[in-house]
Amino acid sequence: MDQAGDTLPIRLRPRKRSQIFILILFGFFFIFAIVWMIGTSQTGARLHFNDVEVTDPYWRAMFPLFGIPFALIGICGLAVALLKVLPNSPCYYLELSSDGLTYRTLLKTQTFAWRDLPPFTSLEVEDSSGDSKTVTHYAAAMVDTGNGGDPREVLRISASEYGTKNNQESATALAARLNRVREASLPSLAKAGARALPPQEAAARPLSVAAIRAAHIEPAGAMAMVGTAETHRLPIRLLPRKGHQLGLIAFFGFFFGFSLFWMGGASGILDLDNGTISIPPPGGWAQGTFGLFGLPFAIVGICGIGGALFRMLPNSPYYHLEINADGLLVRSLFKQTRHSWRDLPAFETLEHKRRTKNGTRTSWYTVAMEGAPLEPGMERGASHQREVLRIDADGYGAKNGEQDAADLAAWLNQLRELARDTRLSVSEIVQVPEGFARNAITVAAAPRSGGSERTPTVVRH
């Protein structure tokens, strides 16, 4: 219980009244786009562009398609607002516990320990557009950079969504509430940490940036890890980077849409010359079977979109890299592979170059390699290594390529050494490299058993 009398954990939901305007705006946007698409698809409709009537059949058939992007914008805006007003929505909330704070949005989960958060204060942000000015208020955690510059923003929470309204008073009240929970939790965290760690090990157990640098193994020489780290409790799940999935959705969405467009034209359903849509096609379904040749390409598009959407699901249950006290679990849609720390060799970076039409493309991976027997035909004295595990670090990191691979290798090597020395507990609090912190969440470890598989579930503090 915090000083205000609230029983922890507390889960704050977005204020529903703040979403009414968004629902109305994007609802009108979506309905207008649908009406416009239906109206422009009518055969007798008179279409004009720059005060010139459009009579070309091809462009008349294309006119309704121009409304699709606007309809999609309306759908996305409505979906986001509806997810915020859903009862007990799993996609948008602010959760306060005795350990820290969890800030959940649709594509991102941020977890902070109270000991790592500075005090909250109210923040006012002005956005000028022409003659108008919009002011937004937040409760923000700011830390002094120490070099005389502006303070660095650690976390920003909207007062309009989690306060009473968008004003200074609401932001101040929200910041005060967060500070009360933080201050009430810090003494108990300090006592718990003192009981859990002997004095001689208290400074050695957390994974510091210096320790990660020291554990980094790479043939070309050590590379220092930059930035800061955030703390998480094991087990930790690294989620696929959302930005990369948005690009895949756009690419495969265009691929799928074009294949449908081609199939419609090839089967006779879509007549571009006359700007009409005929179902069934004029020649009958039997004569329209040529369009089925586009079906494999449509399936590729659907699978690509589906794979990206699966990766963007909350907590990504089908695609992730889980790190726990026993080892690593690599999960994909149809397969999961476990690797024990005691069986894994040291990690290092791997550069992979591939020639394409546009030049050479370089990809970086974090790999675990072990010595293997020579294969037939290899010279005596030659070395041969077998790849035990390859991780696309860029898929979980900050899109820094080589730096992501180096940071992940250093971090995994540090955890591996602690585990092999039996100094890594099941619920150890460890530091996550800065490039991976935004894609990391803490999950709950299921009870260990001999041969049974375990599937982590999200911790509810």
N, C-alpha and C positions, 0 to 999 in steps of 0.2 A: 504494500500500500504506500502511495506517495504522500507528500505533505498535504496535498489537497484532499486526501481521503479517497482517491480513486484506487480501486483494487487492480493491480497489474496481473496479467497483461491487459492493455487497453488497445482496441482497434478502432481508429477514427475513420469514418467514411466521408467521401466527398459530399459537400452540401448539395442537396438535390435542387434547390432553387437556383443555384448557379448554372445548372445545365438546361434550364427551361429555354433560355434565349438561344443556346446552341442547337437544341432540338428544333426550334421553330425555324432558325436560319437555314440549317442544312436540310430540313424537311422541305421547305419551300424550294431550295436549290435542286433537290432530287426530283420533286414533282414537276417543276418547270422543265427540267431536262427531259423527262419522260414524255410530257405533253408535246414538247417541241419535236422530239424524235418521231412520235406517232403522226403529228401533223405534217411534217416534211416528207414522210414516206407515202402519203396518199398520192394516187396517180394524178388526180386533177388539181393538186395544190400548185399555186403559183409561187415559185421561189425566186428571190432576188438577192443579189450580192453586189454591194456598192451601187445600188439603184439600177442594176442591170438584171433583167430576168434570166434565170438559168434555164436553158432549154436542152443542153447536152445531156443525153440519157445517162452517161457515165457519172457526171457530177451530180445529177439528180439522185442517183442511187447512193452516192457517197454522202450526201447531205445529212441523212439521219445518223450516220456513224460518227459525225462530228460531236454529237451530244453524249457519246459514251464516256469520255473523260470527265465531263461535268456530272454525269449520273454517278460515276464511281466516287468522285469527291463527296457528293451528297451522302452516298451510302457509308463511306468511311467516317464522315462527321457524325452521322446518326448513330453508327455502331459504337463509337467512342463514348458519346454522351449516354447511350443506353447502358453500356457496361458500367458507367460510373453511378447510375441510379439503380442498378440491380440490387436487390436485398442481398447482403453478405457477398458482394461482388469479390471474386478472387483476383481481379485484375487491377483494381485501384483501391488502395487503402494506406493508412499510416498506422503502424503498430508500435506501441511503446511497451517495453518489458523491463525487468530489472537488469538485464544484460545490455540492452541497447535499443536502437531504433531501426525499424525496417520501413522503407519507403517504396511502395509498389506502384508501378505504372504498367501499361499494357505490354511494353517491350523491354522493361528493365526493372530489376529489383536491386535496391541499394540497402546494404546492411552496415550499420555503424555501431561500434561499442561506445558506451558513454565515456569511457576513459579517453577515447580518441576524438571526441567531439568538443570543440570549444563552446562557450556559452552562446545561446541564441540571442539575437537582437532583431529589431524590426528593420526592414529594408524597403525603400521606395524606389521604383524604377519608372522613369519617364520615357515615353515613346512618342516622338513628334512626327506627325505626318501632315505636311502642308500647313494649314492654319489650325489644325486640331492637335490636341495633346492628350495622350492616354497615360494615366498613372496606375500602376499595379503595385500592390503591397504584399510583402512576403515576411515570413519569419526565417531568418538566415543564420547559419553558423559560419562565422568569419574568423580567420586566423591571421595574425600579423606575420608578414613575410620576413620581417627583421632587417630589411635593407632600405627602409624609408619609403618604400613604394606602397601602392594600394594593398589593402588586406586581400588574402585569397579566400574565395568562397568555397566552402566545403560542401554545404547543402543549402538548398533553397526550397521552402514549402509555401505554397500559395495560401494567403489568408482568405481569399475568396472561396476556396474549396474546403479548407479545413478549419476556418474560423467562422465568424458570424456574417461578415460581408467584406467587401474590398475597401478597407479604409485603414488608417493608421492605428486606430484603437483596436481593431480586430487583430492586426499583425502583432501589436504589443502584447495583447492578451494571449495569443497563441505562443509567442516566444516565451512569455512568463510561465505558461503551463509546461512547456517542454523543459525549461530550466528547473522547475520544481521536481519533475521526475528524474532529471539528470542528477541533481544535487542529492536527492534522497537515495539514489542507487549507488553513487560513487563510494560512500563509506562501506557498504556491504560488499561491493566488488573488491575493495582493497583488503578487507578481512578474509574473504574467500581466497584471494590470491596468496595471501600470507600463509594460510593453512595448507594450500595445495602444493606449494613449492618450498623446499628447504632453502635457507638463505644462500648457500653456495651455488644453487642451481637457478635461483630466481632470475638472474640476468642472462643465463645461457639458454633457457628453454625457448623463449620467443625467437622467431627467425628474423634476425635483423638483416638490413641491407648488406652490411659488411660480411655477415656470415654467408649470405647467398653468393656474394662475390667470391669469397674464399672457396666455396664448393664448386664453382663453375669449372667445367672441364671442356676444353675445346682444343683440337690439334693446332689451330693457327694461333693460339695464345688466348689468354683470358681477356674477357671484355667486361668492363664495369657496367653494372645495371644502373640505369638512371631513374630519377623520380623518387617517389615515396611509395609506401606499401600500406595496405589496409589489413586489419586483422579479421579473421574468420575462424570459426570453430570447426574442427574435423567432425564428420566427413564434409568435404567441399566438392561441389559440383561446378565444373566450368561449362558454361552454356555457349553454343555457337554465336558468333558475332552477328547481331541483327542487321547491321548495315549491309553486310555481304548478302544476306538472304533477300533483302529488298531489291537488290540488283538482279538476283536470279529470278525473282517473281516478275519483274518488269521484262526480262529477256524471254522467259518461257511463256509469259502472258502474250507477248507479241507473236511468238512462235505459234501458240495455240490459236490466237485470233486469225492470223494469216492463213493457217491450214483450214480453218472453218470457212473463211472467205473463199479460198480456192476450191474447196469441196462443193460449196454452194454454186459457184460458177461452172465447175466441171460437170456437175450433175444436172444442170439446167434449172435448178431452183432459183438462182439469182441471175436475172437477165440484165446485164450491164448496158446492152444496146438500147433497151426500152425502159430501163430503170424500174423493173417490176420484180416481185417475188412471187413464185408460183409453187404451191404445195397441193397436190403432187406435181412434179415437173411435167412439162407439156408432152414429152415422149414416154411418160410412165416411169415407174420405179426401175423396171428392167433396163431401160436405156440409160438410166442415170447412174448405173453401177460404176462407171469410170471414176466418179468422184470418190469412191471408197479407197482409191490409191493414196489419198491424203490422210486416211485414218491413222496409219502408223505415226505420222508426224504430229497429229493431234494428240495421240496417246503420249508421245514424248513430251509434248508441252504440258499435258495434265500431270504426268509423273514429276516433271521438274517443278511445277507449281506446288504439287502436293508435298514433295520432299522439303522445299523451302518453308512451307507453312508448318510442317511437323517440327522443323527446327525452331520455329518462332513460338511454339506453344508455351504457355506459362510453365516455367521450370524444366522445359524441354525433356520430357520423360523418354523420348525415343532416340535422341541424339545428344550425347554429353560425354564428358570425361570426369569421372569421379575419383577423388583422391582421399584415401582414408588411412588409418593406422596400419592396415594389412598390406596395402598396395594400391594398384590402379585398376579401375574398371572402365573400359572403352565401350560405349554403347552406340550402336547404330540401329536402323529400323528393324532389321531381321537378325541381328547378331550382337552378342555382348561377350567381351573377352576380359578375363581377369589376369592380372600379373602381380605376383607377390614381390614385395620389396627384396626379400632374400634371394629371389631368383633373377632379379633384373640387374644387368650390368649398368655401369655408369652411363649417363646421358651425355650427348654431345650434339652439335648442330650439323646439319647436312644440307649442302647446296645442290639443287637439282636444276640443270639447264635444259631447256627444250626449245628446239628450233621451230618457229612458226612462219607463216607468210609475212608477218609484220616484223620479223626479227627474232632475237633470242629472248625467251621468257625465263626468268629465274624465280624459283620457288625455294623457300627455306623450311626445313622441318627440324623437329627435335626427335632424335632417334636414340635407341639403346642398341648397341652392337656388341656381339660377343665373337670370340675366336671360334672357327669351325675347321674341321678336317679338310685337307686339300682335296679338290675334285680331280677326277682323272684328266690327265693332260696338262696339269699345272706343274711348273718347275719346282724342284725341291728347294726348300728354303724360302719360298714365296709365302706371303701371309694371305689368309682368307678369312673374312669376317661375315657373319650372318646377322641379318637385321631381325632383332627380336620384336621391336615395337617402333612404329613411326607415327608421330603426331603432327598434324598440320597446325603448328602453333599460331599461324596467322588467322586461322579460323576461330580461335578463342581469344586472341589478343587484341591489340590496338592498331592492326594493319601497318605494323612497322617492319615486317619481313624478317630480316636478319636479327634485329634487336629482340623481337618477340621470341624467336627460336632460342636465342642465347639466354634470355631471362627465364624462360620456361625450363631449359636444361639446368640452369643454376639452381633454381628453386626445387626441382625434383631431385637433384643430387643431394641437396641439403636434407630434404625429408627422408631420402633413402638412407643416408648416413645415420640420422637419428633413429630410424626404425631398426636398422641393423644393430645399433647399440642398445636397443630396447629402451630408448628414451623418448618414444613417441606414443603418447597415450591415445585412447580411443576418442576422447573429446578434447584433444589438445587445441589450444588457441595459437594459431600460426599467422604469419604475415603473408599476404598475397602480393606479388609484384604489381606495380601500378598499372601496367598495360592489361592485366587480366582481372583486376579487382572489379571493374564494372560488369564483368560477365560471370562473376563468382557468387554462389549462394551457399548457405549452410543447409545441409539435409540431415535427417535423423537416421542414425544407424540402427538397423533391425538387429534383434538378438542373433548372436553367432550360433551356427549349428554346423554339424559335420559336413553334410553334402548338399544342404539346401541352398538355393539361390536366395539372394536378398535384394529387394528393390527399395531404395531409399524413398522416404516421403518427406515433404517439406516440414521443417520445424515450425510449430505454432507456439511462439513464446507467449 
